[in-house]
Amino acid sequence: MRILVSTASKHGSTAEIGREIAGVLTEAGLEVDVVAPDGVKSLDGYDAVVLGSAIYVGQWLAPARDLVERLADELTARPVWLFSSGPIGDPPKPEEDPDEIAELLEITHARAHVTFAGKVDRSELGLGEKVIVAAVRTPEGDFRPWADVRAWATGIAEALRA
Ligand SMILES: Cc1cc2nc3c(=O)[nH]c(=O)nc-3n(C[C@H](O)[C@H](O)[C@H](O)COP(=O)(O)O)c2cc1C
């Protein structure tokens, strides 16, 4: 079985979640390709897809949304899992998923969507990003829940083996 893991990420922390998921799937004996969304031209040869994105201002990043639009028919033809990363803090906020997640689930017929907390390192942000983060008083830190990420990926491997 060959699985595509594709993750849209601006500052790298969501891409690291994607690579962690890929690592768990590989350990489970699946063949895994990690390709950024812009580089995915077709899903030929893939038995399943894990697609993720960081959330910025209530939306998935454009490369991940574009992949869904571009390859909608191919996505519906195979098992798909979606994940988002974004909420910051302890407890992570915002608590609600962006509205577009329901639409992405409908288009892709994904089996599931999960949101993992994210990471903010102010030193990596552009000026506009710093202004937004200060305006909404986002705390700084790495809140990514690695055990949850690995457990979610293990569930995908089990579902594919079944
Ligand atoms: C300018 C800005 C806007 C953000 N907006 C949201 C948001 O609307 N919802 C959310 O859950 N997280 C939001 N975040 C948090 C990011 O999604 C989080 O930092 C994520 O881990 C970044 O992933 P990346 O390193 O892959 O780009 C925002 C972060 C920044 C810097």
Backbone and ligand atoms as CSV (ligand in chain L), in Angstrom:
chain,resi,resn,atom,element,x,y,z
A,1,MET,N,N,0.827,-1.206,0.000
A,1,MET,CA,C,0.000,0.000,0.000
A,1,MET,C,C,0.862,1.257,0.000
A,2,ARG,N,N,0.510,2.185,-0.862
A,2,ARG,CA,C,1.302,3.417,-0.955
A,2,ARG,C,C,0.435,4.599,-0.515
A,3,ILE,N,N,0.945,5.367,0.428
A,3,ILE,CA,C,0.183,6.458,1.022
A,3,ILE,C,C,0.877,7.781,0.722
A,4,LEU,N,N,0.074,8.794,0.375
A,4,LEU,CA,C,0.600,10.145,0.205
A,4,LEU,C,C,0.301,10.955,1.467
A,5,VAL,N,N,1.338,11.558,2.029
A,5,VAL,CA,C,1.144,12.513,3.124
A,5,VAL,C,C,1.557,13.881,2.599
A,6,SER,N,N,0.612,14.812,2.578
A,6,SER,CA,C,0.873,16.129,2.011
A,6,SER,C,C,0.415,17.196,2.999
A,7,THR,N,N,1.277,18.152,3.281
A,7,THR,CA,C,0.993,19.120,4.341
A,7,THR,C,C,1.354,20.525,3.893
A,8,ALA,N,N,0.413,21.449,4.051
A,8,ALA,CA,C,0.698,22.863,3.782
A,8,ALA,C,C,1.111,23.537,5.083
A,9,SER,N,N,2.241,24.218,5.039
A,9,SER,CA,C,2.834,24.766,6.261
A,9,SER,C,C,3.562,26.046,5.899
A,10,LYS,N,N,3.426,27.074,6.739
A,10,LYS,CA,C,4.129,28.332,6.445
A,10,LYS,C,C,5.462,28.390,7.181
A,11,HIS,N,N,5.444,28.033,8.457
A,11,HIS,CA,C,6.664,28.146,9.262
A,11,HIS,C,C,7.229,26.782,9.670
A,12,GLY,N,N,6.680,25.704,9.122
A,12,GLY,CA,C,7.318,24.389,9.285
A,12,GLY,C,C,6.735,23.490,10.358
A,13,SER,N,N,5.960,24.036,11.294
A,13,SER,CA,C,5.541,23.178,12.414
A,13,SER,C,C,4.474,22.168,11.991
A,14,THR,N,N,3.619,22.536,11.039
A,14,THR,CA,C,2.609,21.575,10.557
A,14,THR,C,C,3.269,20.535,9.653
A,15,ALA,N,N,4.274,20.959,8.903
A,15,ALA,CA,C,5.022,19.997,8.080
A,15,ALA,C,C,5.677,18.943,8.974
A,16,GLU,N,N,6.146,19.373,10.150
A,16,GLU,CA,C,6.749,18.400,11.084
A,16,GLU,C,C,5.700,17.400,11.579
A,17,ILE,N,N,4.464,17.863,11.777
A,17,ILE,CA,C,3.392,16.932,12.156
A,17,ILE,C,C,3.168,15.933,11.013
A,18,GLY,N,N,3.156,16.430,9.785
A,18,GLY,CA,C,2.992,15.549,8.625
A,18,GLY,C,C,4.084,14.494,8.573
A,19,ARG,N,N,5.328,14.919,8.854
A,19,ARG,CA,C,6.436,13.956,8.807
A,19,ARG,C,C,6.321,12.934,9.932
A,20,GLU,N,N,5.801,13.362,11.089
A,20,GLU,CA,C,5.603,12.425,12.202
A,20,GLU,C,C,4.565,11.365,11.811
A,21,ILE,N,N,3.467,11.824,11.185
A,21,ILE,CA,C,2.428,10.892,10.720
A,21,ILE,C,C,3.031,9.918,9.704
A,22,ALA,N,N,3.817,10.467,8.786
A,22,ALA,CA,C,4.458,9.617,7.772
A,22,ALA,C,C,5.356,8.578,8.434
A,23,GLY,N,N,6.067,8.996,9.472
A,23,GLY,CA,C,6.963,8.073,10.177
A,23,GLY,C,C,6.202,6.921,10.812
A,24,VAL,N,N,5.066,7.227,11.427
A,24,VAL,CA,C,4.256,6.178,12.062
A,24,VAL,C,C,3.719,5.209,11.003
A,25,LEU,N,N,3.266,5.758,9.873
A,25,LEU,CA,C,2.731,4.895,8.808
A,25,LEU,C,C,3.840,4.003,8.235
A,26,THR,N,N,5.039,4.562,8.117
A,26,THR,CA,C,6.167,3.780,7.607
A,26,THR,C,C,6.521,2.651,8.575
A,27,GLU,N,N,6.558,2.999,9.873
A,27,GLU,CA,C,6.852,1.968,10.890
A,27,GLU,C,C,5.813,0.851,10.853
A,28,ALA,N,N,4.583,1.210,10.438
A,28,ALA,CA,C,3.507,0.209,10.371
A,28,ALA,C,C,3.591,-0.626,9.091
A,29,GLY,N,N,4.628,-0.385,8.296
A,29,GLY,CA,C,4.856,-1.225,7.125
A,29,GLY,C,C,4.246,-0.690,5.840
A,30,LEU,N,N,3.753,0.538,5.860
A,30,LEU,CA,C,3.176,1.118,4.649
A,30,LEU,C,C,4.259,1.897,3.899
A,31,GLU,N,N,4.081,1.991,2.581
A,31,GLU,CA,C,5.008,2.775,1.775
A,31,GLU,C,C,4.477,4.207,1.750
A,32,VAL,N,N,5.297,5.175,2.113
A,32,VAL,CA,C,4.788,6.541,2.300
A,32,VAL,C,C,5.620,7.541,1.504
A,33,ASP,N,N,4.934,8.421,0.776
A,33,ASP,CA,C,5.602,9.562,0.135
A,33,ASP,C,C,5.146,10.831,0.839
A,34,VAL,N,N,6.078,11.703,1.163
A,34,VAL,CA,C,5.750,13.015,1.722
A,34,VAL,C,C,6.014,14.044,0.623
A,35,VAL,N,N,4.950,14.706,0.165
A,35,VAL,CA,C,5.078,15.674,-0.935
A,35,VAL,C,C,4.277,16.923,-0.559
A,36,ALA,N,N,4.877,18.098,-0.713
A,36,ALA,CA,C,4.142,19.349,-0.439
A,36,ALA,C,C,2.978,19.471,-1.422
A,37,PRO,N,N,1.853,20.078,-1.017
A,37,PRO,CA,C,0.662,20.115,-1.870
A,37,PRO,C,C,0.913,20.649,-3.283
A,38,ASP,N,N,1.743,21.666,-3.419
A,38,ASP,CA,C,2.016,22.223,-4.755
A,38,ASP,C,C,2.649,21.202,-5.691
A,39,GLY,N,N,3.331,20.219,-5.115
A,39,GLY,CA,C,4.036,19.227,-5.931
A,39,GLY,C,C,3.185,18.024,-6.296
A,40,VAL,N,N,1.940,17.997,-5.831
A,40,VAL,CA,C,1.076,16.835,-6.090
A,40,VAL,C,C,0.267,17.101,-7.363
A,41,LYS,N,N,0.641,16.419,-8.434
A,41,LYS,CA,C,-0.043,16.647,-9.715
A,41,LYS,C,C,-1.170,15.644,-9.923
A,42,SER,N,N,-1.040,14.467,-9.332
A,42,SER,CA,C,-2.038,13.410,-9.513
A,42,SER,C,C,-1.938,12.470,-8.321
A,43,LEU,N,N,-3.003,11.706,-8.093
A,43,LEU,CA,C,-2.963,10.723,-6.997
A,43,LEU,C,C,-2.792,9.310,-7.544
A,44,ASP,N,N,-2.453,9.203,-8.821
A,44,ASP,CA,C,-2.216,7.885,-9.420
A,44,ASP,C,C,-1.175,7.130,-8.600
A,45,GLY,N,N,-1.450,5.894,-8.310
A,45,GLY,CA,C,-0.490,5.063,-7.577
A,45,GLY,C,C,-0.631,5.153,-6.073
A,46,TYR,N,N,-1.472,6.053,-5.582
A,46,TYR,CA,C,-1.675,6.146,-4.129
A,46,TYR,C,C,-2.975,5.457,-3.723
A,47,ASP,N,N,-2.888,4.662,-2.670
A,47,ASP,CA,C,-4.063,3.944,-2.155
A,47,ASP,C,C,-4.820,4.762,-1.120
A,48,ALA,N,N,-4.159,5.747,-0.539
A,48,ALA,CA,C,-4.812,6.593,0.466
A,48,ALA,C,C,-4.025,7.890,0.589
A,49,VAL,N,N,-4.688,8.910,1.141
A,49,VAL,CA,C,-4.066,10.239,1.256
A,49,VAL,C,C,-4.303,10.798,2.651
A,50,VAL,N,N,-3.254,11.364,3.224
A,50,VAL,CA,C,-3.378,12.144,4.459
A,50,VAL,C,C,-2.998,13.576,4.090
A,51,LEU,N,N,-3.967,14.486,4.220
A,51,LEU,CA,C,-3.738,15.874,3.805
A,51,LEU,C,C,-3.939,16.799,4.998
A,52,GLY,N,N,-2.966,17.669,5.227
A,52,GLY,CA,C,-3.064,18.568,6.371
A,52,GLY,C,C,-2.677,19.988,6.015
A,53,SER,N,N,-3.080,20.903,6.891
A,53,SER,CA,C,-2.703,22.311,6.697
A,53,SER,C,C,-2.656,23.021,8.040
A,54,ALA,N,N,-1.788,23.988,8.092
A,54,ALA,CA,C,-1.854,24.962,9.183
A,54,ALA,C,C,-3.064,25.852,8.945
A,55,ILE,N,N,-3.617,26.389,10.023
A,55,ILE,CA,C,-4.742,27.323,9.916
A,55,ILE,C,C,-4.215,28.738,10.143
A,56,TYR,N,N,-4.526,29.619,9.202
A,56,TYR,CA,C,-4.166,31.030,9.343
A,56,TYR,C,C,-5.417,31.868,9.128
A,57,VAL,N,N,-5.736,32.671,10.135
A,57,VAL,CA,C,-6.903,33.562,10.074
A,57,VAL,C,C,-8.136,32.774,9.616
A,58,GLY,N,N,-8.344,31.654,10.287
A,58,GLY,CA,C,-9.564,30.882,10.076
A,58,GLY,C,C,-9.638,30.088,8.789
A,59,GLN,N,N,-8.506,29.896,8.137
A,59,GLN,CA,C,-8.528,29.158,6.871
A,59,GLN,C,C,-7.335,28.236,6.722
A,60,TRP,N,N,-7.535,27.158,5.969
A,60,TRP,CA,C,-6.403,26.353,5.509
A,60,TRP,C,C,-5.536,27.209,4.588
A,61,LEU,N,N,-4.264,26.869,4.485
A,61,LEU,CA,C,-3.373,27.564,3.558
A,61,LEU,C,C,-3.770,27.234,2.112
A,62,ALA,N,N,-3.542,28.195,1.223
A,62,ALA,CA,C,-3.988,28.064,-0.167
A,62,ALA,C,C,-3.485,26.787,-0.861
A,63,PRO,N,N,-2.222,26.373,-0.689
A,63,PRO,CA,C,-1.784,25.176,-1.428
A,63,PRO,C,C,-2.608,23.929,-1.087
A,64,ALA,N,N,-3.048,23.809,0.173
A,64,ALA,CA,C,-3.845,22.632,0.561
A,64,ALA,C,C,-5.264,22.752,0.005
A,65,ARG,N,N,-5.832,23.967,0.085
A,65,ARG,CA,C,-7.181,24.160,-0.470
A,65,ARG,C,C,-7.162,23.941,-1.992
A,66,ASP,N,N,-6.097,24.438,-2.643
A,66,ASP,CA,C,-5.991,24.265,-4.104
A,66,ASP,C,C,-5.904,22.787,-4.465
A,67,LEU,N,N,-5.157,22.011,-3.658
A,67,LEU,CA,C,-5.054,20.569,-3.946
A,67,LEU,C,C,-6.437,19.920,-3.896
A,68,VAL,N,N,-7.234,20.294,-2.892
A,68,VAL,CA,C,-8.579,19.717,-2.764
A,68,VAL,C,C,-9.420,20.062,-3.996
A,69,GLU,N,N,-9.342,21.303,-4.445
A,69,GLU,CA,C,-10.129,21.703,-5.620
A,69,GLU,C,C,-9.641,20.997,-6.880
A,70,ARG,N,N,-8.317,20.964,-7.022
A,70,ARG,CA,C,-7.689,20.407,-8.228
A,70,ARG,C,C,-7.934,18.911,-8.376
A,71,LEU,N,N,-7.867,18.185,-7.249
A,71,LEU,CA,C,-7.896,16.716,-7.308
A,71,LEU,C,C,-9.122,16.137,-6.598
A,72,ALA,N,N,-10.213,16.913,-6.569
A,72,ALA,CA,C,-11.408,16.481,-5.819
A,72,ALA,C,C,-11.870,15.087,-6.241
A,73,ASP,N,N,-11.954,14.847,-7.546
A,73,ASP,CA,C,-12.458,13.551,-8.018
A,73,ASP,C,C,-11.538,12.414,-7.583
A,74,GLU,N,N,-10.240,12.642,-7.664
A,74,GLU,CA,C,-9.282,11.598,-7.274
A,74,GLU,C,C,-9.312,11.362,-5.760
A,75,LEU,N,N,-9.579,12.419,-5.008
A,75,LEU,CA,C,-9.642,12.258,-3.546
A,75,LEU,C,C,-10.851,11.405,-3.153
A,76,THR,N,N,-11.980,11.657,-3.792
A,76,THR,CA,C,-13.189,10.910,-3.405
A,76,THR,C,C,-13.071,9.431,-3.764
A,77,ALA,N,N,-12.130,9.093,-4.642
A,77,ALA,CA,C,-11.995,7.709,-5.100
A,77,ALA,C,C,-11.124,6.850,-4.190
A,78,ARG,N,N,-10.584,7.428,-3.117
A,78,ARG,CA,C,-9.708,6.657,-2.210
A,78,ARG,C,C,-9.887,7.162,-0.779
A,79,PRO,N,N,-9.486,6.349,0.217
A,79,PRO,CA,C,-9.596,6.816,1.601
A,79,PRO,C,C,-8.732,8.056,1.839
A,80,VAL,N,N,-9.330,9.029,2.501
A,80,VAL,CA,C,-8.626,10.293,2.771
A,80,VAL,C,C,-8.805,10.647,4.248
A,81,TRP,N,N,-7.743,11.114,4.855
A,81,TRP,CA,C,-7.806,11.667,6.213
A,81,TRP,C,C,-7.287,13.108,6.168
A,82,LEU,N,N,-7.968,14.011,6.877
A,82,LEU,CA,C,-7.565,15.424,6.916
A,82,LEU,C,C,-7.132,15.811,8.322
A,83,PHE,N,N,-6.118,16.658,8.403
A,83,PHE,CA,C,-5.793,17.242,9.707
A,83,PHE,C,C,-5.450,18.714,9.561
A,84,SER,N,N,-5.708,19.433,10.642
A,84,SER,CA,C,-5.359,20.849,10.721
A,84,SER,C,C,-4.468,21.046,11.934
A,85,SER,N,N,-3.669,22.110,11.895
A,85,SER,CA,C,-2.923,22.484,13.091
A,85,SER,C,C,-2.989,23.987,13.237
A,86,GLY,N,N,-3.222,24.455,14.451
A,86,GLY,CA,C,-3.317,25.893,14.637
A,86,GLY,C,C,-3.536,26.345,16.062
A,87,PRO,N,N,-4.570,25.821,16.737
A,87,PRO,CA,C,-4.894,26.380,18.051
A,87,PRO,C,C,-3.676,26.419,18.985
A,88,ILE,N,N,-3.590,27.520,19.721
A,88,ILE,CA,C,-2.402,27.809,20.532
A,88,ILE,C,C,-2.831,28.032,21.974
A,89,GLY,N,N,-1.994,27.587,22.895
A,89,GLY,CA,C,-2.234,27.854,24.317
A,89,GLY,C,C,-2.619,26.585,25.061
A,90,ASP,N,N,-2.832,26.736,26.337
A,90,ASP,CA,C,-3.213,25.597,27.181
A,90,ASP,C,C,-4.352,26.047,28.097
A,91,PRO,N,N,-5.614,25.745,27.772
A,91,PRO,CA,C,-6.065,24.918,26.644
A,91,PRO,C,C,-5.927,25.657,25.313
A,92,PRO,N,N,-5.749,24.886,24.200
A,92,PRO,CA,C,-5.538,25.510,22.901
A,92,PRO,C,C,-6.770,26.266,22.423
A,93,LYS,N,N,-6.516,27.460,21.863
A,93,LYS,CA,C,-7.608,28.276,21.324
A,93,LYS,C,C,-7.261,28.777,19.939
A,94,PRO,N,N,-8.210,28.947,19.013
A,94,PRO,CA,C,-9.650,28.768,19.209
A,94,PRO,C,C,-10.056,27.299,19.347
A,95,GLU,N,N,-11.222,27.083,19.984
A,95,GLU,CA,C,-11.692,25.716,20.190
A,95,GLU,C,C,-12.467,25.190,18.985
A,96,GLU,N,N,-13.077,26.095,18.211
A,96,GLU,CA,C,-13.908,25.647,17.087
A,96,GLU,C,C,-13.050,25.500,15.829
A,97,ASP,N,N,-13.409,24.513,15.004
A,97,ASP,CA,C,-12.749,24.362,13.709
A,97,ASP,C,C,-13.238,25.463,12.768
A,98,PRO,N,N,-12.383,25.859,11.805
A,98,PRO,CA,C,-12.848,26.814,10.793
A,98,PRO,C,C,-14.074,26.264,10.055
A,99,ASP,N,N,-14.959,27.157,9.620
A,99,ASP,CA,C,-16.177,26.748,8.904
A,99,ASP,C,C,-15.862,25.890,7.686
A,100,GLU,N,N,-14.740,26.184,7.027
A,100,GLU,CA,C,-14.473,25.493,5.759
A,100,GLU,C,C,-14.166,24.012,5.954
A,101,ILE,N,N,-13.903,23.573,7.169
A,101,ILE,CA,C,-13.586,22.152,7.365
A,101,ILE,C,C,-14.764,21.272,6.941
A,102,ALA,N,N,-15.974,21.695,7.259
A,102,ALA,CA,C,-17.151,20.911,6.861
A,102,ALA,C,C,-17.198,20.775,5.337
A,103,GLU,N,N,-16.857,21.858,4.666
A,103,GLU,CA,C,-16.865,21.842,3.196
A,103,GLU,C,C,-15.766,20.913,2.650
A,104,LEU,N,N,-14.589,20.970,3.281
A,104,LEU,CA,C,-13.481,20.109,2.837
A,104,LEU,C,C,-13.828,18.634,3.042
A,105,LEU,N,N,-14.515,18.336,4.152
A,105,LEU,CA,C,-14.940,16.951,4.414
A,105,LEU,C,C,-15.940,16.496,3.354
A,106,GLU,N,N,-16.827,17.406,2.977
A,106,GLU,CA,C,-17.852,17.054,1.991
A,106,GLU,C,C,-17.222,16.813,0.614
A,107,ILE,N,N,-16.301,17.695,0.240
A,107,ILE,CA,C,-15.685,17.567,-1.091
A,107,ILE,C,C,-14.844,16.294,-1.186
A,108,THR,N,N,-14.057,16.020,-0.145
A,108,THR,CA,C,-13.089,14.918,-0.217
A,108,THR,C,C,-13.686,13.574,0.191
A,109,HIS,N,N,-14.857,13.607,0.852
A,109,HIS,CA,C,-15.423,12.392,1.483
A,109,HIS,C,C,-14.429,11.787,2.464
A,110,ALA,N,N,-13.687,12.643,3.137
A,110,ALA,CA,C,-12.653,12.155,4.065
A,110,ALA,C,C,-13.274,11.334,5.182
A,111,ARG,N,N,-12.515,10.356,5.631
A,111,ARG,CA,C,-12.995,9.500,6.724
A,111,ARG,C,C,-13.020,10.259,8.044
A,112,ALA,N,N,-12.098,11.186,8.217
A,112,ALA,CA,C,-12.042,11.926,9.482
A,112,ALA,C,C,-11.235,13.197,9.308
A,113,HIS,N,N,-11.459,14.116,10.215
A,113,HIS,CA,C,-10.623,15.317,10.324
A,113,HIS,C,C,-10.291,15.518,11.789
A,114,VAL,N,N,-9.040,15.884,12.048
A,114,VAL,CA,C,-8.651,16.189,13.425
A,114,VAL,C,C,-7.872,17.495,13.436
A,115,THR,N,N,-8.013,18.236,14.525
A,115,THR,CA,C,-7.222,19.457,14.690
A,115,THR,C,C,-6.238,19.265,15.831
A,116,PHE,N,N,-4.969,19.495,15.533
A,116,PHE,CA,C,-3.922,19.436,16.550
A,116,PHE,C,C,-3.496,20.865,16.915
A,117,ALA,N,N,-3.170,21.065,18.174
A,117,ALA,CA,C,-2.630,22.364,18.590
A,117,ALA,C,C,-1.333,22.640,17.825
A,118,GLY,N,N,-0.977,23.902,17.717
A,118,GLY,CA,C,0.175,24.295,16.902
A,118,GLY,C,C,1.291,24.936,17.700
A,119,LYS,N,N,2.097,25.689,16.981
A,119,LYS,CA,C,3.288,26.310,17.587
A,119,LYS,C,C,3.418,27.744,17.093
A,120,VAL,N,N,3.701,28.640,17.994
A,120,VAL,CA,C,4.022,30.019,17.594
A,120,VAL,C,C,5.382,30.398,18.180
A,121,ASP,N,N,6.296,30.767,17.279
A,121,ASP,CA,C,7.597,31.302,17.677
A,121,ASP,C,C,7.658,32.705,17.084
A,122,ARG,N,N,7.485,33.718,17.943
A,122,ARG,CA,C,7.362,35.098,17.433
A,122,ARG,C,C,8.557,35.513,16.585
A,123,SER,N,N,9.734,34.965,16.902
A,123,SER,CA,C,10.938,35.379,16.160
A,123,SER,C,C,10.870,34.948,14.694
A,124,GLU,N,N,9.984,33.985,14.376
A,124,GLU,CA,C,9.875,33.506,12.988
A,124,GLU,C,C,8.820,34.275,12.190
A,125,LEU,N,N,8.023,35.104,12.857
A,125,LEU,CA,C,6.863,35.710,12.188
A,125,LEU,C,C,7.228,36.977,11.440
A,126,GLY,N,N,6.501,37.220,10.349
A,126,GLY,CA,C,6.617,38.482,9.637
A,126,GLY,C,C,5.908,39.581,10.418
A,127,LEU,N,N,6.103,40.819,9.975
A,127,LEU,CA,C,5.533,41.956,10.708
A,127,LEU,C,C,4.005,41.864,10.800
A,128,GLY,N,N,3.360,41.582,9.668
A,128,GLY,CA,C,1.891,41.473,9.649
A,128,GLY,C,C,1.408,40.377,10.585
A,129,GLU,N,N,2.135,39.258,10.604
A,129,GLU,CA,C,1.762,38.149,11.489
A,129,GLU,C,C,1.918,38.553,12.958
A,130,LYS,N,N,3.001,39.275,13.243
A,130,LYS,CA,C,3.236,39.721,14.636
A,130,LYS,C,C,2.089,40.614,15.102
A,131,VAL,N,N,1.618,41.473,14.193
A,131,VAL,CA,C,0.521,42.388,14.538
A,131,VAL,C,C,-0.735,41.583,14.867
A,132,ILE,N,N,-1.053,40.576,14.033
A,132,ILE,CA,C,-2.260,39.759,14.256
A,132,ILE,C,C,-2.154,39.005,15.575
A,133,VAL,N,N,-1.002,38.375,15.796
A,133,VAL,CA,C,-0.793,37.569,17.004
A,133,VAL,C,C,-0.886,38.441,18.266
A,134,ALA,N,N,-0.364,39.678,18.178
A,134,ALA,CA,C,-0.452,40.582,19.324
A,134,ALA,C,C,-1.899,41.027,19.530
A,135,ALA,N,N,-2.615,41.290,18.425
A,135,ALA,CA,C,-3.994,41.792,18.531
A,135,ALA,C,C,-4.899,40.768,19.207
A,136,VAL,N,N,-4.688,39.487,18.897
A,136,VAL,CA,C,-5.559,38.477,19.501
A,136,VAL,C,C,-4.898,37.822,20.735
A,137,ARG,N,N,-3.773,38.415,21.158
A,137,ARG,CA,C,-3.071,37.974,22.375
A,137,ARG,C,C,-2.764,36.480,22.373
A,138,THR,N,N,-2.237,36.021,21.259
A,138,THR,CA,C,-1.847,34.615,21.153
A,138,THR,C,C,-0.573,34.393,21.954
A,139,PRO,N,N,-0.562,33.414,22.853
A,139,PRO,CA,C,0.681,33.154,23.581
A,139,PRO,C,C,1.717,32.501,22.668
A,140,GLU,N,N,2.956,32.534,23.117
A,140,GLU,CA,C,4.019,31.915,22.336
A,140,GLU,C,C,4.275,30.522,22.898
A,141,GLY,N,N,4.636,29.596,22.044
A,141,GLY,CA,C,5.006,28.274,22.553
A,141,GLY,C,C,4.710,27.175,21.551
A,142,ASP,N,N,5.171,25.984,21.908
A,142,ASP,CA,C,4.966,24.804,21.064
A,142,ASP,C,C,3.984,23.882,21.790
A,143,PHE,N,N,2.764,23.827,21.272
A,143,PHE,CA,C,1.687,23.084,21.939
A,143,PHE,C,C,1.320,21.807,21.180
A,144,ARG,N,N,2.169,21.409,20.236
A,144,ARG,CA,C,1.811,20.252,19.405
A,144,ARG,C,C,1.764,18.979,20.254
A,145,PRO,N,N,0.662,18.224,20.164
A,145,PRO,CA,C,0.452,17.050,21.016
A,145,PRO,C,C,0.968,15.780,20.336
A,146,TRP,N,N,2.269,15.525,20.503
A,146,TRP,CA,C,2.899,14.459,19.706
A,146,TRP,C,C,2.279,13.093,19.955
A,147,ALA,N,N,1.905,12.808,21.192
A,147,ALA,CA,C,1.309,11.487,21.469
A,147,ALA,C,C,-0.021,11.346,20.725
A,148,ASP,N,N,-0.811,12.426,20.684
A,148,ASP,CA,C,-2.087,12.388,19.952
A,148,ASP,C,C,-1.852,12.228,18.448
A,149,VAL,N,N,-0.827,12.906,17.959
A,149,VAL,CA,C,-0.508,12.803,16.523
A,149,VAL,C,C,-0.174,11.351,16.175
A,150,ARG,N,N,0.692,10.753,17.013
A,150,ARG,CA,C,1.108,9.367,16.738
A,150,ARG,C,C,-0.074,8.410,16.861
A,151,ALA,N,N,-0.941,8.652,17.853
A,151,ALA,CA,C,-2.107,7.768,18.041
A,151,ALA,C,C,-3.056,7.876,16.842
A,152,TRP,N,N,-3.226,9.092,16.356
A,152,TRP,CA,C,-4.111,9.291,15.188
A,152,TRP,C,C,-3.546,8.554,13.975
A,153,ALA,N,N,-2.235,8.682,13.773
A,153,ALA,CA,C,-1.594,8.007,12.630
A,153,ALA,C,C,-1.677,6.492,12.778
A,154,THR,N,N,-1.539,6.002,14.002
A,154,THR,CA,C,-1.661,4.552,14.234
A,154,THR,C,C,-3.059,4.079,13.851
A,155,GLY,N,N,-4.070,4.889,14.167
A,155,GLY,CA,C,-5.448,4.559,13.788
A,155,GLY,C,C,-5.619,4.470,12.276
A,156,ILE,N,N,-4.941,5.363,11.549
A,156,ILE,CA,C,-5.001,5.320,10.078
A,156,ILE,C,C,-4.372,4.027,9.568
A,157,ALA,N,N,-3.209,3.687,10.126
A,157,ALA,CA,C,-2.527,2.453,9.693
A,157,ALA,C,C,-3.417,1.239,9.949
A,158,GLU,N,N,-4.071,1.220,11.097
A,158,GLU,CA,C,-4.950,0.084,11.432
A,158,GLU,C,C,-6.146,0.022,10.480
A,159,ALA,N,N,-6.725,1.183,10.186
A,159,ALA,CA,C,-7.877,1.210,9.267
A,159,ALA,C,C,-7.472,0.718,7.884
A,160,LEU,N,N,-6.259,1.088,7.447
A,160,LEU,CA,C,-5.822,0.664,6.103
A,160,LEU,C,C,-5.500,-0.816,6.071
A,161,ARG,N,N,-4.960,-1.328,7.162
A,161,ARG,CA,C,-4.664,-2.767,7.206
A,161,ARG,C,C,-5.949,-3.586,7.213
A,162,ALA,N,N,-6.987,-3.042,7.865
A,162,ALA,CA,C,-8.280,-3.742,7.906
A,162,ALA,C,C,-8.938,-3.630,6.544
L,1,LIG,C1,C,-0.894,35.457,11.717
L,1,LIG,C2,C,-1.366,34.164,12.309
L,1,LIG,C3,C,-2.705,33.824,12.237
L,1,LIG,C4,C,-3.155,32.616,12.795
L,1,LIG,N1,N,-4.491,32.314,12.728
L,1,LIG,C5,C,-4.925,31.151,13.286
L,1,LIG,C6,C,-6.308,30.807,13.258
L,1,LIG,O1,O,-7.146,31.528,12.719
L,1,LIG,N2,N,-6.696,29.653,13.842
L,1,LIG,C7,C,-5.801,28.828,14.457
L,1,LIG,O2,O,-6.205,27.790,14.991
L,1,LIG,N3,N,-4.473,29.115,14.483
L,1,LIG,C8,C,-4.021,30.256,13.915
L,1,LIG,N4,N,-2.684,30.566,13.946
L,1,LIG,C9,C,-1.728,29.633,14.555
L,1,LIG,C10,C,-1.002,28.804,13.511
L,1,LIG,O3,O,-1.891,27.988,12.812
L,1,LIG,C11,C,0.057,27.962,14.230
L,1,LIG,O4,O,1.084,28.825,14.604
L,1,LIG,C12,C,0.582,26.828,13.377
L,1,LIG,O5,O,1.272,25.911,14.190
L,1,LIG,C13,C,1.475,27.341,12.280
L,1,LIG,O6,O,1.835,26.279,11.446
L,1,LIG,P1,P,3.092,26.343,10.462
L,1,LIG,O7,O,4.347,26.478,11.308
L,1,LIG,O8,O,3.037,25.032,9.759
L,1,LIG,O9,O,2.912,27.495,9.537
L,1,LIG,C14,C,-2.230,31.744,13.402
L,1,LIG,C15,C,-0.866,32.097,13.451
L,1,LIG,C16,C,-0.432,33.292,12.921
L,1,LIG,C17,C,1.023,33.638,13.001
